Amino acid sequence: MITVTPKAVETINAIVKEAKKSDPIRVFFAGYSCSGPSYMMAFDKKKDEDIETKVDGFTLIYEKGLEEELKEAIVDSVDTPEGPGVIVRVKSTGTTACTTCAGCH
């Protein structure tokens, strides 16, 4: 089950309020990076095969096929030059060096 930190709950609720959206927020596989699989989030409609997690003020959804990969995922708040946001952190794959791409710069 996905865990959402208290700070991420605040950030997501602010984003939901500003966007004036009532749709669930989908966590989805976005590809591989140097440190392994990467996940992102976006407003979306729930599908029958989705898993749903209710959080204070919003709902997270994700495909049933991602259940194993996301079972220890943590949604956390981050501060960026563009303002506050959220990131999905998954359990480490054990990779400690760049192995899947030409570079991150």
C-alpha positions in Angstrom: 0.0 0.0 0.0 1.2 3.5 -0.8 2.1 5.7 2.1 1.6 9.4 1.9 3.6 11.6 4.3 1.8 14.3 6.3 3.6 17.1 4.4 2.7 15.4 1.0 -1.0 15.3 2.1 -0.8 19.1 2.7 0.9 19.7 -0.7 -1.5 17.5 -2.6 -4.6 19.0 -1.0 -3.3 22.4 -2.0 -2.7 21.3 -5.6 -6.2 19.7 -5.7 -7.8 22.9 -4.3 -5.9 25.1 -6.8 -6.7 22.9 -9.7 -10.4 22.7 -8.6 -10.4 19.0 -9.4 -12.3 16.1 -7.9 -10.8 13.3 -10.0 -8.6 10.7 -8.3 -4.9 11.1 -8.7 -3.2 8.3 -10.7 0.2 7.0 -9.8 1.7 5.6 -12.9 5.0 4.1 -14.3 6.9 6.8 -16.1 9.9 4.8 -17.3 13.4 4.0 -16.0 16.0 6.4 -14.7 19.5 5.8 -13.5 18.2 4.6 -10.1 15.5 2.3 -11.4 11.8 2.7 -12.1 10.2 6.1 -12.0 6.6 6.9 -11.1 4.6 10.1 -11.6 1.1 11.3 -10.6 -1.7 13.0 -12.5 -5.4 13.5 -12.2 -7.3 10.7 -14.0 -10.6 8.7 -14.0 -10.8 5.5 -12.1 -11.0 2.3 -14.1 -12.6 -1.0 -12.9 -9.2 -2.7 -12.6 -7.6 0.1 -10.5 -6.7 -0.1 -6.9 -7.9 2.8 -4.9 -6.4 4.3 -1.7 -8.3 7.0 0.1 -6.2 9.7 1.8 -7.2 12.7 3.8 -8.9 14.9 1.1 -8.1 13.0 -2.0 -7.9 9.5 -3.6 -4.9 7.8 -5.1 -5.4 5.1 -7.9 -3.0 2.8 -9.7 -3.2 -0.2 -12.0 -3.5 -3.5 -10.3 -0.4 -4.7 -12.2 1.7 -2.1 -10.2 0.5 -3.4 -6.8 3.8 -5.3 -6.1 6.1 -2.4 -7.2 4.1 0.2 -5.2 3.5 -1.9 -2.0 6.3 0.0 -0.1 6.0 3.3 -2.1 6.1 6.6 -0.3 4.7 9.8 -1.6 6.7 12.7 -0.2 6.7 16.4 -0.5 9.6 18.2 -2.2 10.6 21.8 -2.7 11.7 22.7 -6.2 12.6 26.0 -7.8 9.1 26.0 -9.3 7.5 25.6 -5.9 6.4 22.7 -3.7 5.6 19.3 -5.3 5.5 15.6 -4.6 7.6 12.6 -5.5 6.9 8.9 -5.5 9.8 7.0 -3.9 9.9 3.2 -4.3 11.9 0.7 -2.5 15.5 0.7 -3.7 16.4 -1.7 -6.4 19.9 -2.0 -4.9 21.4 0.0 -7.8 24.1 2.4 -6.5 25.5 3.7 -9.8 24.2 4.8 -13.2 23.5 1.7 -15.3 20.5 2.3 -17.5 21.2 5.6 -19.4 23.9 7.8 -20.9 23.7 10.4 -18.3 21.6 12.6 -16.1 23.1 16.0 -16.9 
